[in-house]
Amino acid sequence: MANETKSESAHGEKGHGGHGIGKYIAVWVALLCFTGLTVYTGHEDLGAINLPLAVTIATIKATLVVLFFMHMIDTPTANRIVFVVSIVFAIVLIIGVFGDLWTRNEMTLPSAAPSTLGPEIQVSGPGESPVPVHHE
């Protein structure tokens, strides 16, 4: 009876996907390294590569968290399919938003400066206050 309990507990600890503490420590150390890399690259001006590098590092960290700390590596196929479909759906939504912004005229982008010339404001010289225009 004592041997059965011993072997069941040993099988329960190691046989269930190999959930040893060493794997979690290794993933945690990798996450710390990638966080340090994020902080280091955040202080450097790398030009056009800043955003792609930050997104790549964040994706790697998120993947490690999902696979190991959320146990997605050990889940049945149905859970994996649901997770992948949700990620694909989020990517499609993001592409849709950026696709809309990329196809707009420059004047309608949120970053474009608003026009100061309107029918209700008459532009005056420096130091003068704007004079309202009344349309009759």
C-alpha positions in Angstrom: 0.0 0.0 0.0 2.8 2.4 0.8 4.5 1.6 -2.5 1.4 2.4 -4.4 1.0 5.8 -2.8 4.6 6.6 -3.5 4.4 5.6 -7.1 1.1 7.4 -7.7 2.4 10.6 -6.2 5.6 10.4 -8.2 3.6 9.7 -11.3 1.2 12.5 -10.5 4.0 15.0 -10.2 6.1 14.0 -13.2 3.7 12.1 -15.4 1.2 14.9 -15.9 3.0 16.9 -18.6 6.2 17.2 -16.7 5.2 20.1 -14.4 8.5 20.3 -12.6 9.5 23.6 -11.0 12.6 23.7 -13.2 10.6 24.4 -16.3 8.8 27.3 -14.7 12.0 28.8 -13.4 13.6 28.6 -16.9 10.5 30.3 -18.4 10.5 32.9 -15.7 14.2 33.7 -16.3 13.6 33.9 -20.0 10.7 36.4 -19.3 13.0 38.4 -17.1 15.7 38.5 -19.8 13.1 39.6 -22.4 11.8 42.3 -20.1 15.3 43.6 -19.6 15.8 43.6 -23.4 12.5 45.5 -23.7 13.7 48.2 -21.2 17.1 48.4 -22.8 15.8 48.8 -26.4 13.1 51.2 -25.1 15.9 53.6 -24.1 17.7 53.3 -27.4 16.7 55.1 -30.6 16.9 52.3 -33.2 15.0 54.2 -35.9 12.4 52.3 -37.9 13.1 49.0 -36.1 11.9 50.2 -32.7 8.3 49.2 -33.2 8.8 45.8 -34.9 11.4 44.9 -32.3 9.1 45.8 -29.4 6.2 43.9 -31.0 8.4 40.8 -31.6 9.7 40.8 -28.0 6.2 41.2 -26.6 4.9 38.4 -28.8 7.6 36.1 -27.6 6.9 36.9 -24.0 3.1 36.4 -24.5 3.7 33.1 -26.2 5.8 31.9 -23.3 3.2 32.9 -20.8 0.4 31.3 -22.8 2.2 28.0 -23.4 3.7 27.4 -20.0 1.9 29.4 -17.3 -1.6 29.0 -18.9 -0.8 25.4 -19.7 -1.8 25.7 -23.4 1.0 23.3 -24.3 -0.8 20.5 -22.3 -4.4 21.3 -23.4 -6.6 19.1 -25.7 -6.9 20.1 -29.3 -10.3 21.8 -28.9 -8.9 24.4 -26.5 -6.0 25.1 -28.8 -8.3 25.6 -31.8 -10.5 28.1 -29.8 -7.4 30.0 -28.7 -5.9 30.1 -32.2 -9.2 31.2 -33.7 -9.5 34.0 -31.1 -6.0 35.2 -31.9 -6.7 35.1 -35.7 -10.0 37.1 -35.1 -8.1 39.7 -33.1 -5.5 40.1 -35.9 -8.2 40.4 -38.5 -9.9 43.2 -36.5 -6.5 45.0 -36.0 -5.8 44.8 -39.8 -9.3 46.1 -40.5 -8.7 49.2 -38.3 -5.3 49.9 -39.8 -6.6 49.2 -43.3 -9.2 51.8 -42.8 -6.7 54.3 -41.6 -4.2 53.6 -44.4 -6.9 54.1 -47.1 -8.2 57.5 -45.9 -7.1 60.8 -47.3 -4.5 62.6 -45.3 -6.8 65.4 -44.3 -9.2 63.0 -42.5 -6.6 61.2 -40.4 -6.8 62.0 -36.7 -3.2 63.3 -36.7 -4.0 66.0 -39.4 -4.2 69.5 -38.0 -7.7 71.0 -38.0 -8.5 73.8 -40.4 -8.6 77.3 -38.9 -10.4 78.7 -41.8 -14.1 78.3 -41.4 -17.1 80.3 -42.4 -17.6 81.7 -38.9 -14.0 83.0 -38.4 -12.3 85.7 -40.3 -8.5 85.4 -40.2 -7.0 88.7 -39.0 -3.4 89.9 -38.8 -1.0 89.2 -35.9 -2.0 90.6 -32.6 -5.6 91.1 -33.6 -8.5 89.1 -32.3 -10.6 87.1 -34.8 -13.8 88.9 -35.9 -17.0 86.8 -36.2 -18.6 87.0 -39.6 -22.4 87.2 -39.7 -24.0 85.8 -42.8 -27.3 87.4 -43.8 
